Amino acid sequence: MEGHGANPDMTRLLTKLIDRGTLRTPAVAQTMAAVDRGLFVPEILASTRRAYEDQPLPIGYGQTISAPHMHATALELLSAQLQPGARVLDVGSGSGYLTACFGLMVSPGGKVLGVEVVPELALRSKRSLRQVVPPLMDDGTIRIEAGNVLSGLLQTEAPFDAIHVGAAAEQLPPDLVAKLAPGGRMVVPVGPHYATQVLTVVDKLAGPQAGAAAGHRGLAPHGPGEAAAPAAGWEGEGELGPRDIRVTKLMDVGYVPLVPDTDRGMGGPED
């Protein structure tokens, strides 16, 4: 497992994830090795090597960067969609670490939009991304916007092949489901704020025989409970129904709020 500019501490961390079975795909392992986590956390944490421990870390403004096993899980779940030329939405992009990984996996030709509700974090993540993946920032592969993703920010955006939500949604967000392209997949934690959520996979079927919800079997749960049973379908509002999408509940997770509880729907990023 090697990546451009791979950090030995990062390599040791990822080797542990490979041994655990969380990190399974060579492309995902190489991508994570190429993105030094220490460059996306406050300097004090990087200097003490805490950046290379498998745990979430504070990045300021009440937000955290996810534990590496959660980044690996998200990338593995979305790996089939993260192909050159794909469009990716990273909600609650936070530090920008996972956004960088998405950019590497969908280039050349792909686009990644990271949306972060805290303007200061959005600005800081841009600096980190310019340091780690400058070509992807210069050519527009990666774009970071500050704002609430559910406030109309996506109105003019084309559908996405992959959506990662690093924020707890109290209910499955119909606006984001609607932005999935046919054959697309979303990974989102669903559940109450300040409690346990369930990591949920949403597949938009590309056709009547589409193999939705593939690629998640065998992932070990990393939350306080066991993996939840798959759901037969989503009974939501709008044009989408069980025939159009498939919802699968995977495992317990915990995410801190992204926006105040008065802004219903979204909770907080661990990225």
KASULNOR-V305975 format. One record per backbone hydrogen bond with DSSP energy under -0.5 kcal/mol. CO is the residue of the C=O (numbers start at 1). NH is the residue of the N-H. Records with the same first field share a line. If there is no record, write none. Layout:
CO: NH  NH
This chain:
3: 6
7: 11
8: 12
9: 13
10: 14
11: 15
12: 16
13: 17
14: 18
15: 19
16: 20
17: 21  22  23
22: 24
25: 29
26: 30
27: 31
28: 32
29: 33
30: 34
31: 35
32: 35
33: 7
34: 36
35: 37
36: 39
37: 40
38: 41
42: 45  46
43: 47
44: 48
45: 50  51
46: 49
49: 52
50: 53
53: 55
57: 65
60: 63
63: 59  60
65: 57
67: 70  71
68: 72
69: 73
70: 74
71: 75
72: 76
73: 77
74: 78
75: 79
76: 79
78: 81  82
81: 83
83: 86
86: 111
87: 161  162
88: 113
89: 91  164
90: 93  115
91: 166
93: 96
96: 100
97: 101
98: 102
99: 103
100: 104
101: 105
102: 106
103: 107
106: 85  110
111: 88
112: 114  143
113: 90
114: 116  145
115: 92  93
116: 147
117: 119
118: 122
119: 123
120: 124
121: 125
122: 126
123: 127
124: 128
125: 129
126: 130
127: 131
128: 132
129: 133
133: 136  137
134: 138
135: 139
136: 141  142
137: 140
141: 112
143: 114
145: 116
147: 149
148: 151  153
149: 154
152: 155
154: 157
160: 181
161: 185
162: 89
163: 187
164: 91  166
165: 189
166: 271
168: 170  267
169: 191
172: 174
173: 176  177
174: 178
175: 179
176: 179
177: 180
179: 160
181: 184
184: 204
185: 163
186: 202
187: 165
188: 200
189: 169
190: 198
192: 195
197: 253
198: 190
199: 250  251
200: 188
201: 203  248
202: 186
203: 205  246
204: 183
207: 210
210: 212
211: 214
213: 216
216: 219
233: 235
234: 236
241: 244  245
244: 205
246: 203
247: 231
248: 201
251: 199
253: 197
255: 194
260: 263
262: 264
263: 266
265: 170  171
268: 168
269: 64
270: 66
271: 95  96
